[in-house]
Amino acid sequence: MAAVARKTTRQAKAAPLAEKLRFLARPESYPHNPPTVEVMETHMSVAFLAGDRSTS
């Protein structure tokens, strides 16, 4: 019998990276309601400066 590859629940529900980045770049994505979100990219990271706070 041939092996059948199945996606795990985690893999099936994972959003594409571009969708996650768009979500994090929106001010309404943060509970402290920053006026803007600045996106800074390096060769290996993306940092989101949301008002007076940052996430990466």
PDB file as gemmi writes it, atoms N, CA and C in Angstrom:
CRYST1    1.000    1.000    1.000  90.00  90.00  90.00 P 1                      
ATOM      1  N   MET A   1       0.838  -1.172   0.000  1.00  0.00           N  
ATOM      2  CA  MET A   1       0.000   0.000   0.000  1.00  0.00           C  
ATOM      3  C   MET A   1       0.892   1.247   0.000  1.00  0.00           C  
ATOM      4  N   ALA A   2       0.599   2.189  -0.830  1.00  0.00           N  
ATOM      5  CA  ALA A   2       1.399   3.413  -0.945  1.00  0.00           C  
ATOM      6  C   ALA A   2       1.117   4.339   0.224  1.00  0.00           C  
ATOM      7  N   ALA A   3       2.162   5.029   0.665  1.00  0.00           N  
ATOM      8  CA  ALA A   3       2.002   5.992   1.763  1.00  0.00           C  
ATOM      9  C   ALA A   3       1.289   7.237   1.246  1.00  0.00           C  
ATOM     10  N   VAL A   4       0.388   7.739   2.053  1.00  0.00           N  
ATOM     11  CA  VAL A   4      -0.365   8.939   1.691  1.00  0.00           C  
ATOM     12  C   VAL A   4       0.094  10.072   2.589  1.00  0.00           C  
ATOM     13  N   ALA A   5       0.527  11.170   1.977  1.00  0.00           N  
ATOM     14  CA  ALA A   5       0.959  12.337   2.754  1.00  0.00           C  
ATOM     15  C   ALA A   5      -0.266  13.152   3.137  1.00  0.00           C  
ATOM     16  N   ARG A   6      -0.393  13.433   4.421  1.00  0.00           N  
ATOM     17  CA  ARG A   6      -1.502  14.260   4.890  1.00  0.00           C  
ATOM     18  C   ARG A   6      -0.966  15.463   5.621  1.00  0.00           C  
ATOM     19  N   LYS A   7      -1.649  16.569   5.466  1.00  0.00           N  
ATOM     20  CA  LYS A   7      -1.275  17.764   6.202  1.00  0.00           C  
ATOM     21  C   LYS A   7      -1.786  17.644   7.623  1.00  0.00           C  
ATOM     22  N   THR A   8      -0.967  18.091   8.560  1.00  0.00           N  
ATOM     23  CA  THR A   8      -1.437  18.126   9.931  1.00  0.00           C  
ATOM     24  C   THR A   8      -2.393  19.300  10.085  1.00  0.00           C  
ATOM     25  N   THR A   9      -3.129  19.328  11.166  1.00  0.00           N  
ATOM     26  CA  THR A   9      -4.054  20.432  11.413  1.00  0.00           C  
ATOM     27  C   THR A   9      -3.312  21.755  11.415  1.00  0.00           C  
ATOM     28  N   ARG A  10      -2.135  21.790  12.016  1.00  0.00           N  
ATOM     29  CA  ARG A  10      -1.352  23.023  12.076  1.00  0.00           C  
ATOM     30  C   ARG A  10      -0.961  23.492  10.674  1.00  0.00           C  
ATOM     31  N   GLN A  11      -0.523  22.595   9.822  1.00  0.00           N  
ATOM     32  CA  GLN A  11      -0.135  22.953   8.461  1.00  0.00           C  
ATOM     33  C   GLN A  11      -1.345  23.411   7.649  1.00  0.00           C  
ATOM     34  N   ALA A  12      -2.463  22.761   7.811  1.00  0.00           N  
ATOM     35  CA  ALA A  12      -3.654  23.084   7.032  1.00  0.00           C  
ATOM     36  C   ALA A  12      -4.195  24.466   7.374  1.00  0.00           C  
ATOM     37  N   LYS A  13      -4.017  24.920   8.609  1.00  0.00           N  
ATOM     38  CA  LYS A  13      -4.563  26.197   9.038  1.00  0.00           C  
ATOM     39  C   LYS A  13      -3.566  27.345   8.978  1.00  0.00           C  
ATOM     40  N   ALA A  14      -2.333  27.074   8.632  1.00  0.00           N  
ATOM     41  CA  ALA A  14      -1.301  28.117   8.604  1.00  0.00           C  
ATOM     42  C   ALA A  14      -1.578  29.106   7.472  1.00  0.00           C  
ATOM     43  N   ALA A  15      -1.553  30.381   7.814  1.00  0.00           N  
ATOM     44  CA  ALA A  15      -1.740  31.427   6.807  1.00  0.00           C  
ATOM     45  C   ALA A  15      -0.412  31.672   6.092  1.00  0.00           C  
ATOM     46  N   PRO A  16      -0.478  32.059   4.832  1.00  0.00           N  
ATOM     47  CA  PRO A  16       0.754  32.381   4.110  1.00  0.00           C  
ATOM     48  C   PRO A  16       1.484  33.550   4.779  1.00  0.00           C  
ATOM     49  N   LEU A  17       2.797  33.569   4.637  1.00  0.00           N  
ATOM     50  CA  LEU A  17       3.613  34.607   5.258  1.00  0.00           C  
ATOM     51  C   LEU A  17       3.165  36.008   4.838  1.00  0.00           C  
ATOM     52  N   ALA A  18       2.883  36.201   3.566  1.00  0.00           N  
ATOM     53  CA  ALA A  18       2.472  37.529   3.088  1.00  0.00           C  
ATOM     54  C   ALA A  18       1.204  38.008   3.793  1.00  0.00           C  
ATOM     55  N   GLU A  19       0.293  37.103   4.050  1.00  0.00           N  
ATOM     56  CA  GLU A  19      -0.950  37.457   4.751  1.00  0.00           C  
ATOM     57  C   GLU A  19      -0.656  37.874   6.197  1.00  0.00           C  
ATOM     58  N   LYS A  20       0.237  37.181   6.858  1.00  0.00           N  
ATOM     59  CA  LYS A  20       0.620  37.527   8.232  1.00  0.00           C  
ATOM     60  C   LYS A  20       1.289  38.895   8.290  1.00  0.00           C  
ATOM     61  N   LEU A  21       2.175  39.165   7.311  1.00  0.00           N  
ATOM     62  CA  LEU A  21       2.867  40.451   7.286  1.00  0.00           C  
ATOM     63  C   LEU A  21       1.893  41.600   7.042  1.00  0.00           C  
ATOM     64  N   ARG A  22       0.934  41.406   6.148  1.00  0.00           N  
ATOM     65  CA  ARG A  22      -0.084  42.446   5.911  1.00  0.00           C  
ATOM     66  C   ARG A  22      -0.886  42.709   7.180  1.00  0.00           C  
ATOM     67  N   PHE A  23      -1.250  41.653   7.900  1.00  0.00           N  
ATOM     68  CA  PHE A  23      -2.008  41.801   9.144  1.00  0.00           C  
ATOM     69  C   PHE A  23      -1.213  42.601  10.176  1.00  0.00           C  
ATOM     70  N   LEU A  24       0.055  42.259  10.362  1.00  0.00           N  
ATOM     71  CA  LEU A  24       0.880  42.931  11.364  1.00  0.00           C  
ATOM     72  C   LEU A  24       1.224  44.372  10.984  1.00  0.00           C  
ATOM     73  N   ALA A  25       1.113  44.728   9.729  1.00  0.00           N  
ATOM     74  CA  ALA A  25       1.412  46.087   9.276  1.00  0.00           C  
ATOM     75  C   ALA A  25       0.231  47.037   9.478  1.00  0.00           C  
ATOM     76  N   ARG A  26      -0.925  46.520   9.895  1.00  0.00           N  
ATOM     77  CA  ARG A  26      -2.118  47.355  10.081  1.00  0.00           C  
ATOM     78  C   ARG A  26      -2.244  47.812  11.536  1.00  0.00           C  
ATOM     79  N   PRO A  27      -2.449  49.106  11.781  1.00  0.00           N  
ATOM     80  CA  PRO A  27      -2.577  49.607  13.158  1.00  0.00           C  
ATOM     81  C   PRO A  27      -3.706  48.937  13.946  1.00  0.00           C  
ATOM     82  N   GLU A  28      -4.798  48.587  13.291  1.00  0.00           N  
ATOM     83  CA  GLU A  28      -5.930  47.970  14.007  1.00  0.00           C  
ATOM     84  C   GLU A  28      -5.641  46.549  14.486  1.00  0.00           C  
ATOM     85  N   SER A  29      -4.487  46.009  14.139  1.00  0.00           N  
ATOM     86  CA  SER A  29      -4.097  44.673  14.601  1.00  0.00           C  
ATOM     87  C   SER A  29      -3.552  44.679  16.027  1.00  0.00           C  
ATOM     88  N   TYR A  30      -3.334  45.857  16.592  1.00  0.00           N  
ATOM     89  CA  TYR A  30      -2.718  45.975  17.908  1.00  0.00           C  
ATOM     90  C   TYR A  30      -3.703  46.524  18.929  1.00  0.00           C  
ATOM     91  N   PRO A  31      -3.733  45.939  20.135  1.00  0.00           N  
ATOM     92  CA  PRO A  31      -4.713  46.360  21.153  1.00  0.00           C  
ATOM     93  C   PRO A  31      -4.496  47.775  21.678  1.00  0.00           C  
ATOM     94  N   HIS A  32      -3.284  48.309  21.578  1.00  0.00           N  
ATOM     95  CA  HIS A  32      -3.040  49.663  22.101  1.00  0.00           C  
ATOM     96  C   HIS A  32      -3.329  50.747  21.060  1.00  0.00           C  
ATOM     97  N   ASN A  33      -3.854  50.350  19.888  1.00  0.00           N  
ATOM     98  CA  ASN A  33      -4.336  51.279  18.866  1.00  0.00           C  
ATOM     99  C   ASN A  33      -3.323  52.354  18.475  1.00  0.00           C  
ATOM    100  N   PRO A  34      -2.168  51.952  17.933  1.00  0.00           N  
ATOM    101  CA  PRO A  34      -1.160  52.947  17.536  1.00  0.00           C  
ATOM    102  C   PRO A  34      -1.642  53.747  16.321  1.00  0.00           C  
ATOM    103  N   PRO A  35      -1.177  54.976  16.175  1.00  0.00           N  
ATOM    104  CA  PRO A  35      -1.587  55.764  15.011  1.00  0.00           C  
ATOM    105  C   PRO A  35      -1.004  55.228  13.704  1.00  0.00           C  
ATOM    106  N   THR A  36       0.188  54.644  13.757  1.00  0.00           N  
ATOM    107  CA  THR A  36       0.840  54.087  12.568  1.00  0.00           C  
ATOM    108  C   THR A  36       1.648  52.849  12.955  1.00  0.00           C  
ATOM    109  N   VAL A  37       2.005  52.075  11.953  1.00  0.00           N  
ATOM    110  CA  VAL A  37       2.913  50.937  12.126  1.00  0.00           C  
ATOM    111  C   VAL A  37       3.996  51.090  11.070  1.00  0.00           C  
ATOM    112  N   GLU A  38       5.247  51.159  11.519  1.00  0.00           N  
ATOM    113  CA  GLU A  38       6.377  51.242  10.608  1.00  0.00           C  
ATOM    114  C   GLU A  38       6.964  49.839  10.456  1.00  0.00           C  
ATOM    115  N   VAL A  39       7.136  49.398   9.228  1.00  0.00           N  
ATOM    116  CA  VAL A  39       7.686  48.070   8.951  1.00  0.00           C  
ATOM    117  C   VAL A  39       9.141  48.235   8.535  1.00  0.00           C  
ATOM    118  N   MET A  40      10.027  47.535   9.247  1.00  0.00           N  
ATOM    119  CA  MET A  40      11.457  47.585   8.941  1.00  0.00           C  
ATOM    120  C   MET A  40      11.928  46.159   8.647  1.00  0.00           C  
ATOM    121  N   GLU A  41      12.553  45.987   7.498  1.00  0.00           N  
ATOM    122  CA  GLU A  41      13.038  44.669   7.091  1.00  0.00           C  
ATOM    123  C   GLU A  41      14.557  44.641   7.060  1.00  0.00           C  
ATOM    124  N   THR A  42      15.112  43.536   7.524  1.00  0.00           N  
ATOM    125  CA  THR A  42      16.545  43.286   7.408  1.00  0.00           C  
ATOM    126  C   THR A  42      16.714  42.054   6.524  1.00  0.00           C  
ATOM    127  N   HIS A  43      17.913  41.568   6.412  1.00  0.00           N  
ATOM    128  CA  HIS A  43      18.141  40.381   5.591  1.00  0.00           C  
ATOM    129  C   HIS A  43      17.501  39.134   6.194  1.00  0.00           C  
ATOM    130  N   MET A  44      17.162  39.168   7.486  1.00  0.00           N  
ATOM    131  CA  MET A  44      16.562  37.971   8.069  1.00  0.00           C  
ATOM    132  C   MET A  44      15.389  38.214   9.005  1.00  0.00           C  
ATOM    133  N   SER A  45      14.985  39.448   9.206  1.00  0.00           N  
ATOM    134  CA  SER A  45      13.888  39.745  10.124  1.00  0.00           C  
ATOM    135  C   SER A  45      12.975  40.826   9.566  1.00  0.00           C  
ATOM    136  N   VAL A  46      11.771  40.852  10.114  1.00  0.00           N  
ATOM    137  CA  VAL A  46      10.834  41.939   9.848  1.00  0.00           C  
ATOM    138  C   VAL A  46      10.395  42.451  11.206  1.00  0.00           C  
ATOM    139  N   ALA A  47      10.573  43.748  11.446  1.00  0.00           N  
ATOM    140  CA  ALA A  47      10.182  44.352  12.717  1.00  0.00           C  
ATOM    141  C   ALA A  47       9.019  45.308  12.457  1.00  0.00           C  
ATOM    142  N   PHE A  48       8.054  45.317  13.383  1.00  0.00           N  
ATOM    143  CA  PHE A  48       6.897  46.195  13.267  1.00  0.00           C  
ATOM    144  C   PHE A  48       6.943  47.159  14.427  1.00  0.00           C  
ATOM    145  N   LEU A  49       7.102  48.448  14.110  1.00  0.00           N  
ATOM    146  CA  LEU A  49       7.150  49.498  15.133  1.00  0.00           C  
ATOM    147  C   LEU A  49       5.745  50.089  15.211  1.00  0.00           C  
ATOM    148  N   ALA A  50       5.023  49.688  16.246  1.00  0.00           N  
ATOM    149  CA  ALA A  50       3.614  50.057  16.381  1.00  0.00           C  
ATOM    150  C   ALA A  50       3.493  51.132  17.467  1.00  0.00           C  
ATOM    151  N   GLY A  51       3.488  52.377  17.039  1.00  0.00           N  
ATOM    152  CA  GLY A  51       3.430  53.470  18.002  1.00  0.00           C  
ATOM    153  C   GLY A  51       4.712  53.492  18.827  1.00  0.00           C  
ATOM    154  N   ASP A  52       4.581  53.425  20.146  1.00  0.00           N  
ATOM    155  CA  ASP A  52       5.759  53.451  21.020  1.00  0.00           C  
ATOM    156  C   ASP A  52       6.228  52.050  21.400  1.00  0.00           C  
ATOM    157  N   ARG A  53       5.738  51.012  20.689  1.00  0.00           N  
ATOM    158  CA  ARG A  53       6.114  49.622  20.963  1.00  0.00           C  
ATOM    159  C   ARG A  53       6.600  48.962  19.687  1.00  0.00           C  
ATOM    160  N   SER A  54       7.330  47.875  19.829  1.00  0.00           N  
ATOM    161  CA  SER A  54       7.788  47.150  18.649  1.00  0.00           C  
ATOM    162  C   SER A  54       7.581  45.653  18.830  1.00  0.00           C  
ATOM    163  N   THR A  55       7.385  44.955  17.701  1.00  0.00           N  
ATOM    164  CA  THR A  55       7.299  43.490  17.684  1.00  0.00           C  
ATOM    165  C   THR A  55       8.115  43.000  16.517  1.00  0.00           C  
ATOM    166  N   SER A  56       8.629  41.802  16.627  1.00  0.00           N  
ATOM    167  CA  SER A  56       9.346  41.221  15.497  1.00  0.00           C  
ATOM    168  C   SER A  56       9.076  39.734  15.430  1.00  0.00           C  
TER     169      SER A  56                                                      
END                                                                             
